[in-house]
Structures are given as structure tokens and as C-alpha cells.
Amino acid sequence: MRAIRLEKQGGPEELQLVELPDPVAGQNEAIVQLHAAGINHREVWIRKGLYARIQLPCVLGSDGAGVVLSVGPGAAASWVGKRVVLIPFEGWGPDPRTQDLKTFLILGMPRQGTMAEQIAIPASMLCEIPEHLSFAEAAALPCAGITAYRAVTTRGEVKAGEHVLVTGIGGGVATLALLFAKALGAQVSVTSSSEEKLAKARSLGAIAAVNYNRKGWEKELVAEAGRPPSVIIDGAVGDTFNSLISLAAPGARIVVYGATKMRPKDLDIQRVFFKQLDIRGSTMGNDAEFRDMLKLIDREKLRPVVDSVLPLSQAREADRLLSESAQMGKVVLDCTR
Ligand SMILES: NC(=O)c1ccc[n+]([C@@H]2O[C@H](COP(=O)([O-])OP(=O)(O)OC[C@H]3O[C@@H](n4cnc5c(N)ncnc54)[C@H](OP(=O)(O)O)[C@@H]3O)[C@@H](O)[C@H]2O)c1
């Protein structure tokens, strides 16, 4: 089979199209013929060496959708022929509040990932794709979807009628957080560096959309939305984080699921306690949350925003789009081309 393998840390040229033996299903495993693989920032962090416990060479990719080709001993034969999306992790552990750090593993390093034509995967990681979704749309969901779902529901505790700010709406997690918060009845506002992405967010139902690079954007956002947000979903942190603390409503929850802009130089901690703010970390989600997310998507007929679908062989271009934040929503590889 063809696969994209990261040979060693370095530039995008280290993503090589290689020919590998077809995988064989082990005990309780299934072989999935992958049709689409979603790309996440995680792959870029691994390529740059900015990730924990890197083991290379490895076929990267946490997000995959396809058709079950065959099953190994112990896996239900009824999976064969089904359209499936893969749960992008294993070993969450027994505590729904937090993953077991000793067992939790994200698909695609060290286990073979989804940037390939086929994958052997435990049958427990298979879920049927909601009928209204294409393979590309399904492959846009796993990592970003579960992250957005847990951030909005379990950690953000978003309720109908609340004002939720989702920052950096161009991001894959962010576009899904917008869809989920809206589906739960919240009013959603957004920020972005791009006027085009702000316009797209409005068309997706954002009540306010402002450019975080403009001076005074915090006041602009609150004025446009008519009130400050009681929930903020942020994956950037960096030096704009104090602006979030400043514009949040008293008693607000700020959920942080990533740090694209790294650590802030300083943290306005006085405002955090004076305004009774909750800053909550969130990462991925557990199996039950993944299945609940698919139910919400099915019930509300939600469609993730897919920025572009590129052939598997153009993985380097997908990497570039993410590295330069050039995308709006998810970048997906077509594993059949
Ligand atoms: N914890 C988890 O489980 C988990 C899972 C997935 C991802 N992540 C992390 O979450 C982050 C986002 O992931 P992703 O896949 O959604 O990334 P992505 O698709 O690459 O998007 C990153 C986005 O960050 C936005 N951004 C950059 N600077 C910003 C700022 N100062 N303020 C607000 N937004 C800013 C940009 O939005 P605009 O283009 O709109 O300006 C950009 O599109 C990454 O750091 C990733 O590693 C964490």
C-alpha cells in the first residue's frame, strides 16, 4: 500500500510517499480501506520535534474514514463492508474526567496512522459514519471533533442562550466548536486574523466576528455581540490570552484546548480571581464522548467545514496550509488518489 511516512524531524520534505506491506489484522482488529485522512496540527508539531515521546519513522495521521475490508480473529464479521470513522485514540482509562497518562495513545505515532491506503485497527475504535456525511467530512471529525465536543460540552458546560466566544475560527477545532455550540442553542461569536474567514463564520451563524489583530478588538466584539461571553473556547493562548481574560463576563469559563501561540509573556492573574473566572484545560475526550458527538452530528445533520481535499501524495501541501494557518476548517487527504 501507499503511505506518507515521516522519516525524521525536519522540514515538510521529510514527509515521504512510500510503499509499505499491506497491514494484517491481529486479534480483535479490523482492516480499513481508508478513503480519507484528516490532517491536524499534531502532525506539524511532530515533524518539527515539538511533541512528546516522538518515535520515527512513522506513518502519521489520527483521523481516518473508510470501509472495513476484513476482520481478524475475535472481531465481529458484521463490520465488513461498513463505512466507518476511526476513534482517534485508545486507552483513555476508567476515569471519564481525565485520561490515564500511562495508557492514553493518539493514533498515528507510535501506532501506524491514517495517512495511508489501509490500516489495521482494534474493532473497538470503529464507529459507523452518519449517513449524511461523505468520507472527507467524516475524516474531518475525529481529533478536532472530539476536542471541540469535550471543550464545548463537558468542560465548557455550554447551555442554550449563552454567549460563547470561539477564537481563531480558521482552525479545525474552532469551526467544529462553533457548530456544536450553535447546535446546543448558544449564541456564538468568533475571532480570526482573516476577513474572509470572519465572513464565512457569519454565514455559519456567528453573531459577531472580529479580527484579533485589530487594536481594540475586544470592545468591538462585546459591542457587536451585545454582551460579553460567559464561555470562551481558545486554542491559541499566547499574548492575546490576557485580552480574553479582560473581555470575559464575570464568572465566565475559559476552556483552553491548545496553545498555537505558546505561553503568554505574563498572565493577568489579578483579573482571573477578581472576576471569579474558571480557566479549564481540555484535551481530546473519551470514547463515550466520541459516540455522543456522532449522535449530535447525526441528529442535527451537522457538516464539518472542509477547507480542501488533496491527494494523499500532496501531504506536504496539507502541512503547508496548516503551518501557515491558510485554511478555514479541515484539510483532508484523499487516500484513494
Ligand atoms: N488538546 C487537544 O486535544 C487538541 C486537539 C487538536 C488540536 N489541539 C491544538 O489546538 C490548536 C489548534 O488546533 P487546530 O487543529 O484547530 O489548528 P489549526 O487548524 O492549525 O488552526 C490554528 C488556528 O489558530 C488561530 N490563531 C492563530 N493565532 C491566534 C491568536 N492570536 N488568537 C486566536 N487564534 C489564533 C488561527 O485562526 P485564524 O486563521 O482564524 O486567524 C489558526 O487558523 C493547536 O495548537 C493544536 O495542537 C489540541
PDBQT file of the ligand as one rigid body, heavy atoms in Angstrom, charges set to zero:
ROOT
HETATM    1  N1  LIG A 401      -5.891  19.318  23.184  1.00  0.00    +0.000 N 
HETATM    2  C1  LIG A 401      -6.305  18.619  22.143  1.00  0.00    +0.000 C 
HETATM    3  O1  LIG A 401      -6.926  17.573  22.269  1.00  0.00    +0.000 OA
HETATM    4  C2  LIG A 401      -6.054  19.156  20.806  1.00  0.00    +0.000 A 
HETATM    5  C3  LIG A 401      -6.615  18.545  19.691  1.00  0.00    +0.000 A 
HETATM    6  C4  LIG A 401      -6.454  19.135  18.468  1.00  0.00    +0.000 A 
HETATM    7  C5  LIG A 401      -5.678  20.295  18.417  1.00  0.00    +0.000 A 
HETATM    8  N2  LIG A 401      -5.085  20.812  19.524  1.00  0.00    +0.000 N 
HETATM    9  C6  LIG A 401      -4.263  22.029  19.487  1.00  0.00    +0.000 C 
HETATM   10  O2  LIG A 401      -5.138  23.130  19.303  1.00  0.00    +0.000 OA
HETATM   11  C7  LIG A 401      -4.534  24.100  18.444  1.00  0.00    +0.000 C 
HETATM   12  C8  LIG A 401      -5.429  24.344  17.257  1.00  0.00    +0.000 C 
HETATM   13  O3  LIG A 401      -5.574  23.117  16.559  1.00  0.00    +0.000 OA
HETATM   14  P1  LIG A 401      -6.246  23.025  15.153  1.00  0.00    +0.000 P 
HETATM   15  O4  LIG A 401      -6.007  21.698  14.585  1.00  0.00    +0.000 OA
HETATM   16  O5  LIG A 401      -7.646  23.511  15.254  1.00  0.00    +0.000 OA
HETATM   17  O6  LIG A 401      -5.278  24.040  14.436  1.00  0.00    +0.000 OA
HETATM   18  P2  LIG A 401      -5.299  24.719  13.073  1.00  0.00    +0.000 P 
HETATM   19  O7  LIG A 401      -6.413  24.154  12.254  1.00  0.00    +0.000 OA
HETATM   20  O8  LIG A 401      -3.927  24.662  12.588  1.00  0.00    +0.000 OA
HETATM   21  O9  LIG A 401      -5.665  26.258  13.460  1.00  0.00    +0.000 OA
HETATM   22  C9  LIG A 401      -4.900  27.110  14.192  1.00  0.00    +0.000 C 
HETATM   23  C10 LIG A 401      -5.648  28.450  14.196  1.00  0.00    +0.000 C 
HETATM   24  O10 LIG A 401      -5.165  29.223  15.274  1.00  0.00    +0.000 OA
HETATM   25  C11 LIG A 401      -5.651  30.511  15.068  1.00  0.00    +0.000 C 
HETATM   26  N3  LIG A 401      -4.811  31.525  15.725  1.00  0.00    +0.000 N 
HETATM   27  C12 LIG A 401      -3.529  31.823  15.490  1.00  0.00    +0.000 A 
HETATM   28  N4  LIG A 401      -3.165  32.854  16.291  1.00  0.00    +0.000 NA
HETATM   29  C13 LIG A 401      -4.228  33.190  17.053  1.00  0.00    +0.000 A 
HETATM   30  C14 LIG A 401      -4.483  34.152  18.071  1.00  0.00    +0.000 A 
HETATM   31  N5  LIG A 401      -3.543  35.010  18.491  1.00  0.00    +0.000 N 
HETATM   32  N6  LIG A 401      -5.723  34.200  18.619  1.00  0.00    +0.000 NA
HETATM   33  C15 LIG A 401      -6.682  33.353  18.221  1.00  0.00    +0.000 A 
HETATM   34  N7  LIG A 401      -6.493  32.419  17.260  1.00  0.00    +0.000 NA
HETATM   35  C16 LIG A 401      -5.288  32.327  16.695  1.00  0.00    +0.000 A 
HETATM   36  C17 LIG A 401      -5.685  30.735  13.567  1.00  0.00    +0.000 C 
HETATM   37  O11 LIG A 401      -7.007  31.168  13.270  1.00  0.00    +0.000 OA
HETATM   38  P3  LIG A 401      -7.328  32.219  12.102  1.00  0.00    +0.000 P 
HETATM   39  O12 LIG A 401      -6.776  31.606  10.861  1.00  0.00    +0.000 OA
HETATM   40  O13 LIG A 401      -8.807  32.294  12.122  1.00  0.00    +0.000 OA
HETATM   41  O14 LIG A 401      -6.657  33.502  12.463  1.00  0.00    +0.000 OA
HETATM   42  C18 LIG A 401      -5.408  29.342  13.008  1.00  0.00    +0.000 C 
HETATM   43  O15 LIG A 401      -6.206  29.023  11.903  1.00  0.00    +0.000 OA
HETATM   44  C19 LIG A 401      -3.161  23.539  18.069  1.00  0.00    +0.000 C 
HETATM   45  O16 LIG A 401      -2.200  24.100  18.929  1.00  0.00    +0.000 OA
HETATM   46  C20 LIG A 401      -3.292  22.054  18.335  1.00  0.00    +0.000 C 
HETATM   47  O17 LIG A 401      -2.077  21.460  18.648  1.00  0.00    +0.000 OA
HETATM   48  C21 LIG A 401      -5.281  20.287  20.694  1.00  0.00    +0.000 A 
ENDROOT
TORSDOF 0
